[in-house]
Amino acid sequence: MIAPLAVSLAAALEVAVAEPPHRLHPVAQFGRVVAPIDRAWARPRVVGLIAALGLPLAAGVFVAASVWLAGLVSPWLAAVAAGLWLFVATSLRMLLDEARSTVATTDTDLDAARSSLRALAGRDATDLSAAQVRSAAVESAAENLADGLVASLSGFAVAVLVGHAAGVGAVPALAFGAGVAAWVKAVNTLDSMLGYRSKPVGWAPARLDDLVMWVPARASAVLLAAVARDPGSLARARSWLDGVPSPNSGWPMGTLAAAHDSRLEKPGVYTLAPTASLPSVTTAERAIRTVAIAGALAYLLALATVVFAALALPEVVP
């Protein structure tokens, strides 16, 4: 039962700590490795492809090896190592706190709310109204449910399940799960740094991220619909997705917009739930609460998956 311990530790740290200090955060260290790639190259797509294939793989192998080595000392130490890595590879609470703070500030200090939005959404907030700032905060919360939590967490749980099914042993299965979670996080980080149309080197990282996020984005939409007790929100969201540039992020954002009957928009780019009103403070807070509960449900499902793996496919832990 070491994998359930790892998931429980990651969830506890998410609640208690939210994020490691930035200067010590492994994702920030990975970002420093990626940064030199963000420049002009003679063959940028080739460089981007090499980075997309090599850097996340290196991160995944490093994390998997560290968990496996910890397992040579004790399987429980491996569980702690995997839990710490899973905590590093996931992120939700800090962004939700930022979103709540930004929404609350829109009614008292719009300039401050526009400024704080920079930590949530990569858009120019200079001319956004209070309602548009709230919309951006809610959109970021919905998108981060998929990018920041469900993708790495589900990758971990499924990899552990596959490892148990293959009969590799509890510690190797745990190491595989941690490695997959780190690989997913690295893919997402690479895309967030390089995956812009203005950066030819980011073409391969962006395409890989689109592929990796296809299932987590839709799974996140299902979680949001379940928490809102509105399964029809998935169908309503589908009709608005053509205008969203990303093939994935529109799903959780659109489902949240439909479930709360609130228009979410990025001016000049897309509009979700176009016939509804932009979110009030109360509606935005309710939508962010839905995301928080969906995140808790994601942890519970991941825990159930690894418990099933341990019980249905038991391994003798030395």
N, C-alpha and C positions, 0 to 999 in steps of 0.2 A: 504493500500500500504506500510505496514511497512517492509515486506520481501524484496521488491525491494530496499528500503533504506539500508537494511543490506548488500545486495550484492554490492551496489554502494559504501558504506563505506569501505568494504573489498578491493574492487578494487582500490579505491583512496589511501588507506594506502599502498597497494602493490606498487603502483607507487611512492608514496612520501617517504615511510619509508623503504620498502623492508622487513626488519625483526625487531622485537623487540630486545632490548639488550639481549645478551645471558643469563646473570645472572638473568634476569627477565622473560625469555621466558618460558611459561607454558610447552612447549614440553620438554625443558631442565629439568624442575622440574619433569615431568613424567619420564624422563630418569633416574633420580636419584632414583625413586621408583623401576624401573625395574632392575637397576644395581645389587642389592643384589641377584637377581635370577640367575645371570650369574655365577654359580659355580657348582661344582660336587654335585649330589644328589643321594641318594640310588635308587630312582625311578624318574629319570629326566623327562620322558615323561608325567608322571602324574602331576608333578609340572608344566611343561610347558603348559599342557592342562588347568590346573586351572588358570594359569596366562593369557593365551590367552582368556579364557572365562570371567574372572573376572576383570582384569585391564582395558581393553578398555570399558567394560560396566560401570565400576565405573566412568571413565572419561566422558563418554557420559551422564550419569545421573547427574553428578555434573554440567556440562555445561548447560544441559537442565533446571535444577532446577534454576540456576542463572539467565537465561533468563526469566523464568516464574516468578520468584520473582521480577525482574526488571519490568515486565509487570504489577505487582500489583500496582506499583507506576505510571507508564505511559506506554502505548504501544510504544511510541517513544523511551523511555528509553530502552525498550526491544529490539527495532530495533538496537539501538547503541550497546547494550551488544552482540547481535547476530552478528553484523558486526565485532566487535572486536574479538569475538571467531572464526569467519570464517577467518579473517585475520591471526590469530594464526595457524589455521588448514591448511592453504595453504601457498605455498612458490614457487616462480618461479623466480622473478627478481634477487634476490641475486645470485642464481646459474647461471643464464644467464650472469650476469656481470662477475662472476668468470670464466665462460667458455670463454667469449670474451677475457678477460685479458690473460688467459692461451694460447689461440690460437695466440694472437698478440705477446706474448713473445717467442713463438717457433722459430721465425726467428732472434731474437736478443740475447736471453739468454736461451739456452736449459735447463741448470741445474735449472734455476729459474722456467721454465715452468714445468719441472718434479716435482719440489717441490710443486708448486701451484696445480698440478693435484690431490694431496692428499685430497684436500677439495672437489673434485668432484667425484673421482672414487676410489674404494677400490682395487687397484691393485698396484703391485710393478712397479714403473716407472723408476727404475734405468737404465735399458738397452733399454728403448723405444726410437725410433727415433723421430725426430720432427713431422713427419707425423703421427706416432702412438700416440703421445701425443695429436695431434689435433683430431684424431679419437676418443680417449677416452673422450675428452671434448664434442664432438658432441654427442656421445652415452649417456653421462650423462645428457646432456640437453634434449634429446628426452625421456629418461626414467623418468626424473623428471617431465616432462609435465604430465605424467600419475600419478606418485606417489605423487608429490608435489602439484598438482593443480586439475586436472580433477577428481580424486577420491573423495576428500572431497567436492569440489564444486558441483559436480553432485549429491553426496549424500545429500547435503543440499537442493538443488533445488527439487529433487524428493521427499524428505521427506516433504517439505513444501507443494508441490502439493498434496501428499497423505493426509496430515493433513487437507487441505482445502476440499478435496473431502470427507473426513470423517465427515466434519462439526464440527470439534472440536473447532473452533474459531481461529482468526488470531494470537493471542499471543501463545496459545498452539502449533499451527502449526509451528510457528517460533522457539519455544523452541525445538520442535521435530527435526526440521532441523538442528539447531545448535548442538544438542546432537548427531545426526547421523554423522555430519561432524567431531566432536571430536572423536567419536568412530572409524571412518575410519582412522583418523590420528594416533590414539593410536595403532591400529592394525599394521599400517605401521611402526611406531616407534619400536614397540615390535619386529617385524620381522627384522628391520635393526640392532637391538642390539643382538638378539638371534638366528636369523634364518640362521645359518650356519651348514653345514654338520658335522663340527667338534664339534658341541654343541648339544648333545642329548636333552637337555632341550628346544631347539629351534624348535623341529619337529612340534609341534602343532601351534606355532606362524607362522611358515613358511607356513604350509598348509592353515591356515586361511587367511593369506595375499594373497596366490595364488588365493583363492576363491573370496575374496573381490576385487582384482585387475583385475579379468577376463574381466569384461565389461569396466572399465575405460581405460585399456591398448588398447583395440581395438577401443574404442571411440576416444582416442588420435591419433591413427593411421589414423582414418577417418578424423580428423581435420587437420592433417599434409598433407594428400593427397589433401584435399580441398584447403588448403592455397597454396600448390604447383601447384594446378590445374592439377593434375596428378592422376586420379582415378586408373589407371593401376598400380601405385606403390604398391597398396595393394596386388594385385595378384602376382607381382614380389617378394615382400617381403615374401610372404607365402612359397615360395620354398626354402628359406634359413633358416627357423626357426628351423629345426630339431637339429642343432648343438648348439642352445642357451639353456643353462640349465634351465632358467626360462620359464614357460609356457606363460608368459605375456610380459616381457620387450622386447622381440624380435620384437613385433609388431610395436611399435613406432620407435625403432631403425632401423628396416629393411625398414619400409616405408620411413623414412627420407633418408636412404642410396639409395633407389631406386629412390626417387624423385629428388635427386641431383647427381645421377650416380656417387656415391663415395663409395669406399670400407671402411667399418668400421669393425674393428677386435679387438678381445682380443686375443693376441698371445697364441696359444696352446689350445684355448677354442672354439672360433667360428669366422667365417668370413661372413660378409654380403656384398652382391654385389661383389663376388669374382673376377669377370673379370674387374672391374673398378680399378682406381688408388686410393690410399689413399688421403684424402682431402688436398688440398693446403690451404693456409691461406684464400684466397678469397672464396673458396668453403665452408670451415668450417664456416666462418662468415655468408655466405648466408644461410647455414643450421640452424645456431643458430637464425638468423632473422626469419626463417620459424617457429621455435618453439615459438618465442616471439609472432608472429602474431596469431598462433594457440592458445596460452594462452589467448590473448585478445578475440578471437572468443569464447573460452570456457566461459569467463565471460559474453559475450553478450548473449549466449544461456541460461546460468543460469538465467540472468536477465529476458529474455523473458519468461522463464518457470514460474518464480514466479509472473511476471506481469499477465500472463495468469491465474494463480491460483487465483490471487486477483480479476481479472475482471470477469472471467467466473464463479467463485464460491465465490462471495463477502460475506464478513462478516461485521457485524456492530461492529465497534471498539468503546468501551465505552469511 
